[in-house]
Amino acid sequence: MTKIQEILYRHQDQKYGDFLSKLVPNMPREAFIGIRSPEYKKIIKEVHTEAEEEIEKFMNSLPHEFQEENSLQVMLISEIKDYERCVAALEQFLPYINNWAISDGVGAKTFDKNHHKLILKISEWIKDDAPYTKRVAMLLIKKYFLDEDFKPEYLSWAAEIRSDEYYVNMMTAWLFADALVKQWDSAIEFLKTRQMDTWTHNKAIQKARESFRITPEQKEYLNSLKIKK
């Protein structure tokens, strides 16, 4: 057992591991140590008491054995203040992301100040064959590019995706649901012209209509755009 694994196991809750494994059905139960989210603040502090070489060794020892190691990896990446180093660490890790719970934790403070560089990386990642790399790309658009730095072409990248992966299509739907809240005029055009596959189109409408940030009038109009099977 590695030093990092020893730290993780000190915070183990097996019953929570049973629960968490049910939320990530594509992963076997033995892949989960069982750690509740609030414990990671303590874990991060403990990890930083280790030598830098030990942390670097951990981050380079891919793939990891446990889900919680992957969760920790995402957190350590998010702490990297230098943009180039942060992106390099993320790109090294992207091929090893194998479920939604890990992909959806991706983000970093340094991304806030480097949108012009980040969007170029997103434009590459969204075309990647790996489903969770695509999901990360759309998540980052959702997090960082639906406000002042928004461009309609970012939605077109997502609308062009055709995938058999549920977790890819669900993120596309979530992205458009949020875009309908923040960038209605642009996002609605993609639905009016049916630029997505039927399932994703209808799921985006469903998620948007569930939002309290969408007006009753908008919800009624969205309902009229559903594609009947």
C-alpha positions in Angstrom: 0.0 0.0 0.0 1.3 3.5 -0.9 1.6 6.3 1.5 -1.3 8.1 -0.2 -3.5 5.0 0.0 -2.7 4.8 3.7 -4.0 8.3 4.1 -7.1 7.6 2.2 -7.8 4.4 4.1 -7.7 6.3 7.4 -10.9 8.0 6.3 -12.7 5.0 5.1 -16.4 4.5 5.5 -17.4 1.1 4.0 -21.1 1.7 4.1 -20.6 4.9 2.2 -18.5 3.0 -0.3 -21.5 0.7 -0.8 -23.7 3.7 -1.4 -21.2 5.5 -3.7 -20.6 2.4 -5.9 -24.3 2.3 -6.7 -24.1 5.9 -8.1 -21.3 4.9 -10.4 -22.7 1.6 -11.9 -19.9 1.1 -14.5 -17.4 0.7 -11.7 -17.0 -2.5 -9.5 -17.5 -2.2 -5.8 -13.9 -3.1 -5.1 -12.8 0.1 -6.8 -14.2 2.2 -3.9 -12.6 2.7 -0.6 -15.5 4.7 0.7 -14.8 8.3 1.6 -17.3 11.0 2.3 -16.8 14.3 0.6 -16.1 16.4 3.7 -13.2 14.2 4.5 -11.2 15.3 1.5 -10.3 18.6 3.2 -8.5 16.7 5.9 -7.0 14.3 3.3 -5.6 17.2 1.2 -3.9 18.6 4.4 -2.4 15.3 5.2 -1.2 14.7 1.7 0.5 18.1 1.7 2.5 17.0 4.7 4.2 14.4 2.5 7.3 15.2 0.5 6.7 16.8 -2.9 8.3 13.8 -4.5 5.7 11.5 -2.9 2.9 13.6 -4.3 4.5 13.8 -7.7 5.0 10.0 -7.7 1.3 9.6 -6.9 0.1 11.9 -9.6 2.3 10.1 -12.2 1.3 6.6 -11.1 -1.6 6.1 -13.6 -4.0 4.5 -13.8 -4.9 4.5 -10.1 -6.5 1.6 -8.4 -9.3 3.3 -6.5 -12.0 5.9 -7.3 -10.9 8.0 -4.4 -7.4 8.2 -5.7 -8.9 9.6 -8.9 -10.9 12.1 -6.9 -7.8 13.2 -5.1 -5.9 13.5 -8.4 -8.6 15.9 -9.7 -8.3 18.0 -6.5 -4.6 18.2 -6.7 -4.7 19.2 -10.3 -7.2 22.0 -9.5 -4.7 23.4 -6.9 -2.0 24.0 -9.5 -1.7 27.7 -9.9 0.4 27.8 -13.1 -2.0 27.4 -16.1 0.4 25.5 -18.3 1.4 23.0 -15.6 -2.3 22.6 -14.6 -3.3 21.8 -18.2 -0.4 19.5 -18.7 -1.4 17.6 -15.5 -5.0 17.4 -16.7 -4.1 16.2 -20.1 -2.0 13.5 -18.6 -5.0 12.4 -16.5 -7.8 12.7 -19.0 -7.3 9.3 -20.7 -7.7 7.6 -17.2 -11.1 9.3 -16.3 -13.6 6.4 -16.5 -16.8 7.7 -14.9 -19.0 10.7 -14.5 -18.2 11.3 -10.9 -14.5 12.0 -11.7 -15.1 14.0 -14.9 -17.5 16.3 -13.2 -15.0 17.4 -10.6 -12.6 18.9 -13.2 -11.9 22.6 -12.9 -9.3 25.0 -11.6 -8.9 28.6 -10.4 -6.3 29.2 -13.0 -8.8 28.5 -15.7 -10.7 31.7 -14.7 -7.9 33.9 -15.9 -6.9 32.0 -19.0 -10.1 31.5 -21.0 -8.4 32.4 -24.2 -6.0 29.5 -23.8 -8.5 27.1 -22.3 -11.0 27.3 -25.1 -8.4 26.2 -27.6 -7.8 23.0 -25.5 -11.5 22.5 -25.2 -11.9 22.6 -28.9 -9.4 19.7 -29.1 -10.8 17.7 -26.2 -14.4 17.8 -27.4 -13.3 16.0 -30.6 -11.5 13.2 -28.7 -12.7 9.7 -29.1 -12.6 9.1 -25.3 -16.2 9.7 -23.9 -15.1 11.3 -20.7 -12.7 13.6 -22.4 -15.6 14.9 -24.4 -17.7 15.1 -21.2 -15.0 17.2 -19.5 -14.8 19.5 -22.5 -18.5 20.2 -22.4 -18.4 20.6 -18.6 -15.7 23.3 -19.0 -17.8 25.1 -21.6 -20.7 24.9 -19.1 -18.6 26.2 -16.2 -16.6 28.9 -18.0 -18.1 29.9 -21.3 -21.8 30.6 -20.9 -21.3 34.1 -19.7 -19.3 37.1 -21.0 -17.0 34.9 -23.1 -19.8 33.0 -24.7 -19.8 32.3 -28.5 -22.6 30.3 -30.3 -19.9 28.2 -32.0 -19.1 26.6 -28.6 -22.6 25.1 -28.6 -22.2 24.0 -32.2 -19.3 21.8 -31.1 -21.5 20.0 -28.7 -24.5 19.8 -31.0 -22.4 18.0 -33.6 -21.6 15.1 -31.3 -23.1 11.8 -32.1 -22.4 9.3 -29.4 -23.8 6.0 -28.1 -22.5 6.9 -24.6 -25.2 7.9 -22.1 -22.9 10.1 -20.1 -21.7 12.0 -23.1 -25.3 12.7 -24.3 -26.4 13.6 -20.8 -23.7 16.3 -20.5 -24.7 17.7 -23.9 -28.2 18.0 -22.6 -27.1 19.6 -19.4 -24.9 22.1 -21.3 -27.9 23.1 -23.5 -30.2 23.3 -20.5 -27.8 25.8 -18.9 -27.3 27.6 -22.1 -31.0 28.1 -22.4 -30.9 29.9 -19.0 -27.9 32.1 -19.8 -27.9 32.4 -23.6 -31.5 31.8 -24.6 -31.5 33.4 -28.0 -28.5 31.4 -29.2 -29.4 28.1 -27.6 -33.0 28.0 -28.7 -31.9 28.2 -32.4 -30.2 24.8 -32.0 -33.5 23.3 -30.8 -35.6 25.0 -33.4 -33.4 23.6 -36.1 -33.1 20.2 -34.5 -29.3 20.1 -34.7 -28.9 17.4 -32.0 -30.0 13.7 -32.0 -33.5 13.1 -30.8 -32.7 11.8 -27.4 -30.3 14.6 -26.5 -32.7 17.2 -28.0 -35.6 16.1 -25.8 -33.4 15.6 -22.7 -32.1 19.2 -23.0 -35.7 20.4 -23.2 -36.7 18.3 -20.2 -33.8 19.5 -18.0 -34.4 23.1 -19.0 -38.1 22.8 -18.2 -37.2 21.5 -14.7 -35.2 24.7 -14.0 -36.7 27.5 -11.9 -34.6 29.9 -13.9 -36.7 29.3 -17.1 -40.0 31.3 -17.3 -43.3 29.5 -17.6 -43.6 31.0 -21.1 -40.3 29.6 -22.1 -41.2 26.2 -20.7 -44.3 26.2 -22.7 -42.5 27.1 -25.9 -39.8 24.5 -25.2 -42.5 21.8 -24.8 -43.7 22.6 -28.3 -40.2 21.8 -29.6 -40.1 18.3 -28.3 -39.6 15.7 -31.0 -42.2 13.0 -30.9 -40.8 9.5 -31.4 
